[in-house]
Structures are given as C-alpha cells and as structure tokens.
Amino acid sequence: MKKVSLEDALARELLVVGYIAARQTGFRPSNLRRSIRNVKFTKIIYTVIFSFYIALFSLFTSFKQIGFGVFAASMLIFAMSGLSVSSMMTPLSYAIYGSNNIRDFLLSTSLDAEQIHRLVGKAIFKTVDYIIYGTFGVSLIMSIIFKEFYILFSVAMGLSLGMLLQLAALELSYIRSKSMASSVATRSAVSLLPIVFLIPIFLSGTLYRLNLSSISSFYFIPPLSAAFGNSLHGAITSFFWIAVFGYGVYRLIPDVSWKLISGPPSAFFPILTKKVSNRWKITSSKTLALLRADFQAASRSLLGALIGGPLIVFLVILMNGAASSASSLSVLSFTLGIEMAYLSIMIPYAFYAMEMRGASALRMLPLSKVKIALPKLLLLLITYFLYEGSLTVVMLIKHASILNMLPFLLGFFGPAASIPMTGIIFEETLKSGGSPTVTLSIAFFLISAIIVAVPYTVYFIMTLFRMGYFESLLAMIVTGALEFSILMFILSLYD
C-alpha cells in the first residue's frame, strides 16, 4: 500500500467529513477509496469547467466584433475564479459540524499547536489545489499569449478573495449570539459572503456596456483594480489588494484549522440542554415540525447560503424585469418564468442537503420517506408562487400580457415532481455512504432538470402545433401531475 504523509491523510479525512459527509450521516460508503477518488475526479471536472470559462472570457476581448470589453471580461473572470474556489470550499462547512476524531488523534501525537495548525492548513489547501493550479495556470498562459495581464490579476484577486471569504465564513460560523434572532441573522449574513462572486454574473448584461475610461476614477477599488492590470497604477493597486487578501488568508487559516477539526454537535439536532429544549417545541403536525427543524438547521449551517442565494437571484431577476418595457417582458416571459421555476427548487434541495448530517438519527423517527418530503413540498409551493406571482404582478404593472405567465402559474406540478426526485437522490446517496459516483450525480442532475421541464415542454409543443391554448394548459397539468404521482410512488418504495 502506498504511504501517504500526515497532511495528505488529513486532507482525505476532510474530504470524508466534508464532501462525502459519511461522518455526519452515519452511513459508511461501500468503497471509501472509490468515494475519495470520485471527489478528486469531481475536483478535476470543476477545474476544467472554470478554467474553460476563464479562457473563454479572455478570448472574447480579442474578438472586437463581439463587443466584449476588458472591464466586462475582467469582472467575469474574477467572478469565475472566486466562485470556483469558494464553491469547492463550501462542503467544508460539513466538517465544522463533524466529529472531533481528527482533533483527538492529533492531540495524541507529539505535535504542538503550531504544527497542528500548519498541517490542517495544508490539508485545507489540498481541497482546492487543483482549482488554484488550473485557473491560475490558464490565466498565466492567456496573459502571455494576448499580453493582457488583467487576466492574471483578475484570477489572482478572485482566488485570494474567494479563500478569504470562505475562511471568514467558517470562522464567523462559531459566533454564539445571546438571542436566537441575532444568531440566525449573523449566520445568514456569514453564509452569504461568497455570493459576492455572483454579482458580476447577474449584472453581465450591464457590464459589457462599460469601458475602463468610464470607471477610471475607481481604479483603486477591488476588484475593479484588476481590470486596470495592464497599466502601472493598476498593477500596483492589484498587487496591493492581492497581498492584503493573501495576508488575511494566512492569518485566518491557523484559527479556522483548529475550529474545523473541533467538531461541535450536528446542525440538524441541537444540544439537548434546557435552554435549547425550551425553544424546540414540536407541533402537532409532523410536516410543520420537520419544516421548523429544517429552518433551525439552516440557521446553524453555512448551507443556509443555498437559501439566501436563490432569493438574491430572484430579486435581481425581478428588478431587471421591472426595468424592462412591456413588449420586452412579453417576449422574455418564457425565459423568466423558466428561470423562476428552476430557482424555486433550489431551497427544498438545500433542505435535503442539510438533513444529510442528521440522516442516521432521522431514520430512527417514525417517518416515511413521503412524510420527509412533504415539508419540502410545502416550501416549494410557497417559493414557487412567490416567484412566479411576483413576476406576474410586475407584468401587470407594466401592462404586459399575462397570458404567457398563465402556464407557469398553473404549472406547479413540474417543479413539484423534483421533490420526490430529490428524495430518491437523497436515498441513493445514503445507500452509497453519502457519496454517489460522479456518473450517478450527473445522471441525477440531468434527470431532475428534465423532470421540471417536461410539463412546460408539452405545453409549448402543443401551442406550436396550434392545438388550442386551454387544451395545451390541460395537457401540461396532467403531464406534471402524472410524473409527480409516479415519482412519489417510487419514493414510497424506499420505506
């Protein structure tokens, strides 16, 4: 058997605790080595995808006919590099609530605290090493080929800020506020720190209209300074901010590394002290009790970002819609309606992901798989009609035709079918020890995307062939209800 260093062993354990989540679920993968290889393969796929986008945005500026300026390319490259490293570090939030077996083992050795911090810090770096080497290497090559060094500065700033924000999120997640409300508010704000990298993507339609001369007065503000990387003052400013972010990472890693392996109790099941149990009031409805437990878990978990993220995207889409004309809204109603539909399924998916930590204890409760899915279905019902209804209200205010929105107001069953499908994914993930194969993950993702789209596709195909408006709506509703019922029945077979 090949020998591994202690830091490599720690990195593997972080993968098990964070990415595979076997320590939280209580379900051991059938083949732990294969599960770790799957995570490494996933890291490679992430590296290829984000490196490709960085190369693509770099190429856009060389084709003048596209009209893609340096500023837009710089902001999108910054966003992609920051998003790459922060998304790969997000699963470490599982390790925050993992077992303390790493700490106990290290304390049994002759290592002092400084050596332990250094080892765990290196292990943290190994969770994102492929991403850092890949994206930085591609940016260096592109900068040399096109002689556009803003590419290198944008990536370096994104990577350093991405690591800093994730480490800050892990550090601040330990804040113990005196009141429940302030604790929830703090954790929610902390979990949303990496969302900053999505802002340039949301505003991409506006960024390409701006050029460097129009923002030259703000060259010293990060990440705008990276766009001026070809100039001397821009390069100096970029070096300064990258150094500041890098120093922040250097200072945070020792403290975060210790907290990462200390392992406070699970986020899903609170400590059974008198203070907590007084707040843990089980209602007469099992569905509402589970929904309350999910929200309490979200308040303690960095995965709460998956709840706040879709809300931010929803507000951005809504504001863009409000800024559009009535004719534009009528044309874009299909695209916006589909976006809202897919956006609505993200929050229930996040709740399933948070329940992964308490899966072994959840299995001991007298709950069927369908009953576990019902709180997510209720939440989806609320978020779906909030999103689609708000968009409809904007169209009414703008005096745009709402007939194009009627399929989405009546097409709830398509997104609803994703709930039992996510439940099936959840059960299959547990069967594989908390870490499905890459192939299975991709297959589940594609199936979920198709399931949501099928009823809408039936409607638009029928209207395309002039089958009648109301007949098309009825076919859409029946198709959605049918796939929802079938998937619910399949989910019930897991009991």
C-alpha positions in Angstrom: 0.0 0.0 0.0 1.3 3.4 -0.9 2.4 5.5 2.1 0.9 8.9 2.5 2.0 11.9 4.5 0.1 13.1 7.5 -1.2 16.2 5.7 -2.4 14.0 2.9 -4.2 11.8 5.4 -5.8 14.9 7.0 -6.9 16.1 3.6 -8.5 12.8 2.9 -10.3 12.9 6.2 -11.6 16.4 5.4 -12.9 15.0 2.1 -14.7 12.2 4.0 -16.1 14.6 6.6 -16.9 17.5 4.2 -17.5 16.2 0.7 -18.6 12.6 1.4 -20.3 13.5 4.7 -20.0 9.9 5.9 -19.2 11.1 9.5 -22.4 13.0 9.8 -24.8 10.6 8.0 -23.6 7.6 9.9 -23.7 5.7 6.6 -20.3 4.4 5.5 -19.6 4.2 1.8 -19.3 0.7 0.4 -15.9 1.6 -1.0 -14.3 4.6 0.8 -11.3 4.7 -1.5 -13.5 4.8 -4.6 -15.6 7.6 -2.9 -12.4 9.7 -2.3 -11.4 9.1 -5.9 -14.8 10.3 -7.1 -14.3 13.5 -5.1 -10.9 14.0 -6.7 -12.4 13.4 -10.1 -15.1 16.0 -9.3 -12.3 18.5 -8.4 -10.8 17.8 -11.8 -14.1 18.4 -13.6 -14.6 21.7 -11.6 -11.1 22.8 -12.6 -11.7 22.1 -16.3 -15.1 23.9 -16.3 -13.9 27.0 -14.6 -10.6 27.1 -16.5 -12.6 26.9 -19.7 -14.8 29.9 -18.8 -11.7 31.9 -17.8 -10.1 31.1 -21.2 -13.4 31.8 -23.0 -13.8 35.3 -21.4 -10.2 36.0 -22.1 -10.7 35.1 -25.8 -13.8 37.3 -26.1 -11.8 40.5 -25.7 -9.6 39.6 -28.7 -12.6 39.5 -31.0 -13.6 43.1 -31.4 -16.8 42.2 -33.3 -18.2 40.6 -30.1 -18.0 44.0 -28.4 -16.9 42.4 -25.1 -14.7 44.9 -23.3 -11.8 44.5 -20.9 -13.9 45.6 -17.9 -16.6 43.0 -18.5 -14.1 40.2 -19.2 -12.1 41.2 -16.0 -15.2 41.1 -13.8 -16.5 37.8 -15.2 -13.0 36.2 -14.9 -12.8 37.5 -11.3 -16.3 36.1 -10.6 -15.5 32.7 -12.1 -12.2 32.3 -10.2 -13.7 33.4 -6.9 -16.7 31.2 -7.4 -14.5 28.2 -8.3 -12.5 28.2 -5.1 -15.4 29.2 -2.8 -17.8 26.5 -4.2 -15.1 23.9 -3.7 -14.6 25.0 -0.1 -18.3 25.2 0.7 -18.5 21.5 1.7 -16.0 22.1 4.4 -19.0 23.5 6.4 -19.9 19.9 6.9 -16.6 19.4 8.6 -17.4 22.3 11.0 -20.2 20.1 12.4 -18.4 16.8 12.0 -16.9 14.5 14.6 -13.8 15.6 16.6 -11.9 12.4 15.7 -9.2 14.4 13.8 -8.6 16.6 16.8 -8.4 13.7 19.2 -6.0 11.9 17.0 -3.7 14.9 16.6 -3.7 15.6 20.3 -2.5 12.1 20.9 0.7 12.8 18.9 3.8 14.8 19.9 2.8 17.7 17.6 2.4 21.1 19.2 -0.4 23.5 18.4 1.6 25.4 15.7 2.4 22.2 13.8 -1.2 21.1 14.0 -2.4 24.4 12.6 0.1 24.1 9.8 -0.8 20.6 8.9 -4.6 21.3 8.9 -4.0 24.5 6.9 -2.1 22.5 4.2 -5.0 19.9 4.2 -7.5 22.8 3.7 -5.4 24.0 0.7 -5.4 20.5 -0.8 -9.2 20.6 -1.1 -8.8 23.4 -3.6 -5.3 22.8 -5.0 -6.5 21.6 -8.4 -8.7 24.7 -8.9 -5.9 27.1 -7.9 -3.3 25.5 -10.1 -5.6 25.1 -13.0 -7.3 28.5 -13.1 -4.0 30.4 -12.3 -2.1 28.4 -14.9 -4.7 29.1 -17.6 -4.8 32.8 -16.7 -1.0 33.0 -16.9 -0.9 31.4 -20.3 -3.7 33.7 -21.6 -2.0 36.7 -20.2 1.2 35.9 -22.0 -0.5 35.0 -25.3 -2.7 38.1 -25.5 -0.4 40.4 -23.5 -3.4 41.2 -21.3 -2.2 40.9 -17.7 -5.5 42.0 -16.3 -6.5 38.3 -16.8 -3.8 37.1 -14.3 -4.7 39.9 -11.8 -8.4 39.1 -12.0 -7.9 35.4 -11.3 -5.4 36.0 -8.5 -7.7 38.5 -6.9 -10.7 36.2 -7.3 -8.8 33.2 -5.8 -7.4 35.1 -2.8 -10.7 36.8 -2.0 -12.6 33.5 -2.5 -10.5 31.7 0.0 -10.6 34.7 2.4 -14.4 34.9 2.4 -14.8 31.2 2.9 -12.4 31.1 5.7 -14.2 34.1 7.2 -17.5 32.3 6.9 -16.0 29.2 8.6 -14.6 31.4 11.4 -17.7 33.5 12.0 -20.0 30.5 11.9 -18.8 29.9 15.5 -20.3 33.1 16.8 -22.7 32.4 19.7 -25.1 35.3 19.9 -27.2 35.8 23.0 -30.5 35.9 21.2 -31.8 33.4 18.6 -32.7 36.2 16.2 -29.3 37.7 16.2 -27.7 34.3 15.9 -29.8 33.5 12.8 -29.1 36.9 11.3 -25.4 36.6 11.9 -25.2 33.1 10.3 -27.3 34.1 7.4 -25.1 37.1 6.7 -22.0 35.0 7.0 -23.2 32.2 4.8 -23.9 34.8 2.0 -20.4 36.2 1.9 -19.3 34.1 -1.2 -22.4 35.4 -3.1 -20.4 38.4 -3.9 -18.9 36.5 -6.9 -22.4 36.0 -8.4 -23.0 39.8 -8.6 -20.9 40.3 -11.8 -22.7 37.3 -13.4 -26.1 38.8 -12.6 -25.0 42.2 -14.0 -23.3 40.8 -17.1 -25.9 42.4 -19.3 -24.8 45.8 -18.0 -21.1 45.3 -17.6 -20.3 44.9 -21.3 -21.6 48.4 -21.9 -19.0 49.9 -19.6 -15.4 50.7 -20.5 -12.3 51.4 -18.5 -12.4 55.2 -19.2 -15.9 55.5 -17.6 -14.7 54.0 -14.3 -11.1 55.2 -14.2 -11.8 57.2 -11.1 -12.4 54.0 -9.2 -9.3 52.0 -10.3 -8.1 51.6 -6.6 -11.3 49.7 -5.6 -11.1 45.9 -5.7 -12.0 44.1 -7.9 -12.2 47.0 -10.3 -8.4 47.5 -10.0 -7.7 44.1 -11.7 -9.3 45.5 -14.9 -6.5 48.1 -15.0 -3.8 45.5 -14.7 -2.1 46.5 -18.0 -1.3 49.9 -16.6 1.4 50.6 -13.9 -1.0 52.1 -11.4 -3.5 49.3 -11.9 -0.8 46.6 -11.5 0.5 48.2 -8.3 -3.0 48.5 -6.8 -3.9 44.9 -7.8 -0.7 43.6 -6.2 -1.6 45.5 -3.0 -5.1 44.0 -2.8 -4.0 40.5 -3.6 -1.4 40.8 -0.9 -4.0 42.1 1.6 -6.3 39.2 0.8 -3.5 36.7 0.9 -2.4 38.0 4.3 -5.9 37.7 5.5 -5.9 34.0 4.4 -2.6 33.5 6.2 -3.9 35.0 9.4 -7.2 33.1 9.4 -6.0 29.6 8.5 -4.5 28.7 11.9 -7.6 29.7 13.8 -10.0 28.2 11.3 -8.0 25.0 11.0 -8.4 24.3 14.7 -12.2 25.0 14.7 -12.5 22.9 11.6 -11.4 19.8 13.4 -13.1 20.6 16.8 -16.5 19.3 15.7 -19.3 20.9 17.6 -22.6 19.0 17.5 -24.7 18.4 14.4 -26.6 21.4 13.0 -29.7 19.3 12.5 -30.1 18.1 16.0 -29.3 20.7 18.7 -27.8 20.1 22.1 -30.5 18.9 24.4 -29.9 21.5 27.1 -32.8 23.2 28.9 -32.2 26.4 27.1 -32.5 24.8 23.7 -35.2 22.3 24.5 -37.5 25.1 25.7 -37.3 26.5 22.1 -37.6 23.1 20.5 -41.4 23.0 20.5 -42.7 20.1 18.5 -46.0 21.0 16.9 -48.9 18.6 16.4 -48.2 18.4 12.7 -45.2 16.3 11.7 -44.8 18.2 8.5 -44.6 21.6 10.3 -42.3 20.1 12.9 -39.9 18.9 10.3 -40.1 22.2 8.5 -39.2 24.0 11.7 -36.3 21.7 12.3 -35.0 22.4 8.8 -35.2 26.1 9.3 -33.3 25.7 12.6 -30.7 23.7 10.9 -30.4 26.3 8.2 -29.8 29.0 10.9 -26.8 27.0 12.2 -25.4 25.9 8.8 -23.3 27.5 6.1 -25.5 25.7 3.7 -28.0 28.4 4.6 -26.4 30.2 1.7 -28.4 27.9 -0.6 -31.5 29.5 0.8 -30.3 33.1 0.6 -28.7 32.7 -2.8 -31.9 32.0 -4.8 -33.7 34.9 -3.0 -30.9 37.3 -4.2 -31.2 35.9 -7.8 -35.0 36.3 -7.6 -34.7 39.9 -6.6 -32.2 40.6 -9.4 -34.4 39.0 -12.0 -37.4 40.9 -10.6 -35.6 44.2 -10.8 -34.4 43.5 -14.3 -38.0 42.7 -15.3 -39.2 45.9 -13.6 -36.7 47.9 -15.7 -37.8 46.3 -19.0 -40.6 47.6 -21.2 -43.9 45.8 -21.6 -43.0 44.5 -25.0 -39.7 43.1 -23.7 -41.4 41.5 -20.8 -43.9 39.7 -23.1 -41.0 38.4 -25.1 -38.9 37.4 -22.1 -41.8 35.9 -20.1 -41.0 32.4 -21.1 -37.3 32.7 -20.2 -38.0 34.5 -16.9 -40.8 32.0 -16.0 -38.5 29.0 -16.5 -35.7 30.7 -14.5 -38.2 31.3 -11.6 -39.3 27.6 -11.8 -35.8 26.3 -11.6 -34.9 28.8 -8.9 -37.8 27.6 -6.7 -36.4 24.1 -6.5 -33.1 25.2 -5.0 -34.4 25.8 -1.5 -36.0 22.4 -1.0 -32.9 20.8 -2.4 -30.8 22.8 0.2 -33.0 21.4 3.0 -32.4 17.8 1.8 -28.7 18.6 1.8 -28.8 19.9 5.4 -30.7 16.8 6.5 -27.8 14.7 5.3 -26.0 15.4 8.6 -28.8 14.0 10.7 -29.7 11.2 8.4 -28.9 8.3 10.7 -30.9 9.9 13.5 -33.7 10.8 11.1 -34.0 7.2 10.2 -34.9 6.3 13.7 -38.0 8.5 13.7 -41.4 7.1 12.7 -41.4 8.9 9.4 -41.9 7.6 5.9 -39.9 8.9 3.0 -43.0 10.6 1.7 -43.6 12.4 5.0 -40.0 13.6 5.0 -40.6 15.1 1.5 -43.8 16.9 2.5 -42.2 19.9 4.2 -40.1 20.5 1.1 -43.2 20.3 -1.0 -44.9 22.9 1.2 -41.9 25.1 1.0 -41.7 24.7 -2.8 -45.4 25.7 -3.0 -44.7 28.9 -1.2 -41.5 29.9 -3.0 -42.8 28.9 -6.5 -45.9 31.1 -6.3 -43.9 33.9 -4.6 -41.5 33.9 -7.5 -44.0 33.4 -10.4 -46.6 35.6 -8.7 -44.2 38.5 -8.2 -43.2 38.3 -11.9 -46.9 38.3 -12.9 -47.5 41.4 -10.7 -44.6 43.2 -12.4 -46.1 42.3 -15.8 -49.5 43.6 -14.7 -47.9 46.9 -13.5 -46.1 47.2 -16.8 -49.4 46.5 -18.7 -47.8 43.4 -20.4 -49.9 40.4 -21.4 -50.0 37.9 -18.6 -51.3 35.1 -20.8 -47.7 34.0 -21.3 -47.4 33.7 -17.5 -50.5 31.5 -17.1 -48.7 28.3 -17.9 -46.3 29.0 -15.0 -49.0 29.9 -12.6 -50.7 26.6 -13.4 -47.6 24.6 -13.9 -46.7 23.8 -10.3 -46.5 20.1 -10.8 -43.3 20.2 -12.9 -41.2 21.7 -10.1 -43.2 19.7 -7.5 -42.0 16.5 -9.2 -38.5 17.5 -8.4 -39.2 17.0 -4.7 -39.7 13.2 -4.8 -36.9 13.0 -7.4 -34.6 14.8 -4.9 -35.8 12.4 -2.2 -34.8 9.5 -4.4 -31.4 11.1 -4.9 -31.1 11.6 -1.2 -31.9 7.9 -0.5 -29.5 6.7 -3.2 -26.8 9.0 -1.8 -27.2 7.4 1.6 -27.1 3.9 0.1 -23.7 4.8 -1.4 -22.5 6.1 2.0 -23.1 9.8 1.4 -21.0 9.9 -1.8 -22.7 8.9 -5.1 -20.4 8.3 -8.1 -19.7 11.2 -10.5 -21.7 9.4 -13.2 -24.7 9.0 -10.9 -24.5 12.6 -9.8 -24.5 13.9 -13.4 -27.4 11.5 -14.3 -29.5 12.7 -11.3 -28.8 16.3 -12.2 -29.9 15.8 -15.8 -33.0 13.8 -14.8 -34.1 16.5 -12.3 -33.6 19.2 -14.9 -35.7 17.2 -17.5 -38.4 16.4 -15.0 -39.1 20.1 -14.3 -39.1 21.0 -18.0 -41.3 18.1 -19.3 -44.8 19.7 -18.5 -43.7 23.1 -19.9 -42.3 21.4 -23.0 -45.6 19.6 -23.6 -47.5 22.9 -23.4 -45.2 24.7 -25.8 -45.1 21.9 -28.3 -48.9 21.7 -28.3 -49.2 25.5 -28.8 -46.6 25.4 -31.5 -48.8 22.9 -33.4 -51.8 25.1 -32.7 -53.6 22.5 -30.5 -55.5 25.1 -28.6 -54.5 27.3 -25.6 -56.6 25.7 -22.9 -56.1 22.2 -24.3 -52.4 22.8 -24.0 -52.7 24.0 -20.5 -54.7 20.9 -19.5 -52.1 18.6 -21.1 -49.4 20.4 -19.2 -51.2 20.0 -15.9 -52.0 16.3 -16.5 -48.4 15.5 -17.5 -47.0 17.2 -14.4 -49.5 15.5 -12.1 -48.7 12.2 -13.6 -44.9 12.4 -13.2 -45.3 13.8 -9.7 -47.5 10.8 -8.7 -45.2 8.3 -10.3 -42.1 9.7 -8.5 -43.9 9.9 -5.2 -44.9 6.3 -5.6 -41.3 5.3 -6.3 -40.1 7.3 -3.3 -42.6 5.5 -1.1 -41.0 2.2 -2.1 -37.8 3.2 -0.2 -39.7 2.7 3.1 
